C-alpha cells in the first residue's frame, strides 16, 4: 500500500539468522496473498521467536506467527516508518498517509 511513495519499505526473511528484516526506501515485493480475504477460521497465533530488524538494527517490534507466516500489528510497523494511520470506526476502515508522520493516538 505504500509502494511508490517516499516511505516505501521491503520485508525480507533471513533464515540463517532467524531474522525478519524491514528495509526503508525499497519497494515491497508481493508474495501473493497479502490482500486476500481471510477464510475467517480461528487460527492460533504465537509470538515469533525471530529477531526483528529495521534497517539492520534490532527493533522493539512484536510479530505473531500464524501457520508459518509472521504478522505485525499495522500501527507498530507504520510507527517504525513514520507513516500516519487513521481509523474510521463507522466504516471499519484504516487509512495510511505517507505525507504525514505517525501520531500516537
C-alpha positions, -999 to 999 in steps of 0.1 A, spaced: 0 0 0 30 24 4 49 12 -27 57 42 -50 58 66 -20 88 82 -3 82 59 27 81 25 9 97 -5 26 106 -41 19 103 -71 42 127 -100 38 134 -132 57 169 -143 68 166 -180 76 203 -182 86 200 -156 113 163 -163 121 155 -126 114 128 -106 98 143 -75 80 123 -44 74 142 -21 49 135 16 42 134 30 7 130 -3 -11 99 -14 -30 79 -42 -14 79 -75 -32 45 -91 -30 43 -128 -21 8 -133 -34 -17 -134 -6 -13 -101 12 -46 -86 3 -66 -118 0 -97 -121 21 -93 -145 51 -112 -177 54 -123 -164 89 -114 -197 106 -99 -195 140 -61 -196 140 -36 -198 167 -10 -171 169 22 -173 188 47 -145 194 76 -150 169 110 -161 182 127 -144 152 148 -112 156 132 -82 140 155 -57 123 146 -22 109 174 -11 85 198 -35 101 192 -25 137 173 -47 162 139 -32 168 114 -35 196 86 -48 174 65 -78 181 54 -102 153 30 -131 155 35 -164 138 3 -179 123 7 -211 102 44 -204 95 40 -168 84 48 -137 105 23 -109 110 28 -74 125 2 -50 140 -3 -23 114 3 6 138 37 -9 150 51 -10 115 37 24 105 53 39 136 86 24 127 84 41 93 67 73 105 35 68 85 2 82 96 -25 57 105 -61 67 107 -92 48 117 -128 53 106 -150 34 131 -182 40 111 -168 21 81 -142 0 99 -115 13 76 -79 20 83 -62 48 63 -25 53 57 -9 87 47 28 88 38 26 126 36 20 128 74 41 113 102 29 88 127 8 102 155 3 84 188 -35 80 194 
